[in-house]
Amino acid sequence: MSDHMPFTPTEVLLLGPGPSPVSPGVRAASIAPLLGHLDPEFLALMDRVQSNLRELFGTQNRFTVPISGTGSAGMEAMLVNLVEPGDRMVIGVNGVFGGRMAELARRLGADVVEVNAEFGQALDSQEVAAAIDGGPTRLVAVVHAETSTGVLQPLAGIAAAAKAADALFLLDCVTSLGGTPVDLDALGVDAAFSGTQKCLSVPPGLSPLSITQRALEKAASRSTPTPSWYLDVNLLGGYWGGDRVYHHTAPVSMIYGLAAGLEEALQEGMTARAARHRRVAAGLYKGLEAMGMSCLVDAELRTPMLTSVLVPEGLDEAEVRKRLRQDHCIEIGGGLGPLKGRVWRVGLMGHGARLESVQRLLSSLAAVLASMGRPCDIGPALDAARAAAG
Amino acid sequence: MSDHMPFTPTEVLLLGPGPSPVSPGVRAASIAPLLGHLDPEFLALMDRVQSNLRELFGTQNRFTVPISGTGSAGMEAMLVNLVEPGDRMVIGVNGVFGGRMAELARRLGADVVEVNAEFGQALDSQEVAAAIDGGPTRLVAVVHAETSTGVLQPLAGIAAAAKAADALFLLDCVTSLGGTPVDLDALGVDAAFSGTQKCLSVPPGLSPLSITQRALEKAASRSTPTPSWYLDVNLLGGYWGGDRVYHHTAPVSMIYGLAAGLEEALQEGMTARAARHRRVAAGLYKGLEAMGMSCLVDAELRTPMLTSVLVPEGLDEAEVRKRLRQDHCIEIGGGLGPLKGRVWRVGLMGHGARLESVQRLLSSLAAVLASMGRPCDIGPALDAARAAAG
């Protein structure tokens, strides 16, 4: 990097757990002339963003807005509004992000019941249901697509159990939204949050939220004040809703980018987009297989957008990532928590979910492995990838 | 606005309370190729941003970082970390943003003692000192430049009183940073927050914070958990500090923009930049005066970056703003709280603090007033503005 401005970063192909590559359309939109956050033209754009977010989330929820923080802020927004001290919460923990929800809920004084599964496994619906039945449960929370492992959680059983117990159902959609169908209303999800920097291919900084009227009413009838002003859904609703009451200065240019990203996603159509993510991921799986590598997660539980690749025995995995980045300008992620050192995390998200990404990654990985004394024949891997993704 | 993408907003001259006009350099920097938030090139840029922020804040504080939310998130970050239930806090309220701090502190269970002054007046240091002496005070908080009124608060007396009582001193620098000197260390400020969309002329979405070691130690030795995970300074320090521990995905492209904005500010130099803001504001004052208008705030208390202009008797002020926006593509702000309907708020901030802004505003305002049956001779106003700002 140059020590002087303007800062001219290397063009890195972002195939890690996020941020993902930004599309040209989103980039262009992000630097359109700035409007005031209460300008009529901007308010009209906000309406459009909300309507498009509803479509992508598969919901009629009136309260469907991007809040001014990253996905973690979205998680926090849901919990500070929906949880009060002493509330019993059942949280599925089969990865870092489920664990984060549990930590945050404990900070807020909730009575947290964790249902655990090994990193790389799905949660057992029966176990979650049993935990829900263990006491009066206010909220059930799970992660849809665990970015730390690559598991796509089956949701029907958990949703049914939450509904039967009249508990609110909270879903982390950070990595799923825009990459796989997220049908909030059909599933009976009461509250969901996402991020922009995964399958929407918009720079990080916003968190789309969607909340049912039922959950909003619970948030409005708390017995203790919401311990956040910035993330208070009652106040946020005033700005994004009909009254347009000034709350905080919305990050205008990021919302331009999000608006463009949502249009691109809906123009492609969620069915086609999800199929593309699955196809490209299948190319990765087959290519890796041809190179003698395998994935952490069982095939039927994998989320196409994020793949945990098992590091071959005896290999310095951090060195591989370093060489990919330095010599081939590709970013992939390392493992988190118990998976640290054991897996690489490869994201094929949004604009990055293309066969070219897989081909470039496989070729570069082969070159790096060869440079570390592990040569392999890349031809069959590329053929396999093309055949599976084509 | 077009109903279809790409969204092509009108080019509006932003002379309201923020966001302010973005400089071409900041715009260009914002769409540089996205790097991962743990990429070595990005980490080097983070170091540079921190170092430049320290210079602008006038501080050696190691913990000086932009957090991933707007200025209001910065306010919340300071309070959730530094305040515990039952803590006695003295808060100066002479505008909306002081009032917001008080509201938030009450949500967090603080024992809030408000020291009030009329909107448009400064706080009385003696009154603040007396309030501090009224009990063991954990935190004293005031707003440096009140965006809702345009008052620049004299700080020496309040800082001394906070120090004498061994209370932490918290300063809202949202509108002051980059427009007027902010010498945190010289003043003895323990914690400060700002925003990017005012005098740094960077799009809204980040909040620069600076905290002394002493305040960080108080935050680390709380008896109750920090009621936010996203804004926990202990966790944020791990990412921005030496260890680079993953916390949340930083808003990479916004940090590119901030980096460029900080370089521009420091290249100009804070002394020259502050003088420019004062000169241009003087042009506005003189031009308004020549048009028969006057300002809410006494001359010696005015902050140059934000001017509250008294609405001439009998005028529909909202209609004036509407015509300025629709017919002249200029945004100015209306009054908030008790000043609603009584003032316009004119921001001359960062890249917008130029004589051309003042000239265009005065000419357009004269045209709007004429269209509403109040013609005035604009020549003398433009001359007066040029003479004062030249």
Interface residues (C-beta under 8 A of the other chain):
Chain A: M1 M5 P6 F7 T8 P9 T10 E11 V12 L14 G16 G18 P19 P21 V22 G25 R27 A28 A29 S30 I31 A32 P33 L34 L35 G36 H37 D39 P40 E41 F42 A44 L45 S68 G69 T70 G71 S72 A73 M75 E76 V80 R100 E103 L104 R106 R107 L108 G195 Q197 P203 P204 G205 P225 T226 P227 S228 W229 Y230 Y246 H247 H248 T249 A250 P251 V252 S253 M254 Y256 A259 A260 E263 R325 E331 L336
Chain B: M1 M5 P6 F7 T8 P9 T10 E11 V12 L14 G16 G18 P19 P21 V22 G25 R27 A28 A29 S30 I31 A32 P33 L34 L35 G36 H37 D39 P40 E41 F42 A44 L45 S68 G69 T70 G71 S72 A73 M75 E76 V80 R100 E103 L104 R106 R107 L108 G195 Q197 P203 P204 G205 P225 T226 P227 S228 W229 Y230 Y246 H247 H248 T249 A250 P251 V252 S253 M254 Y256 A259 A260 E263 R325 E331 L336
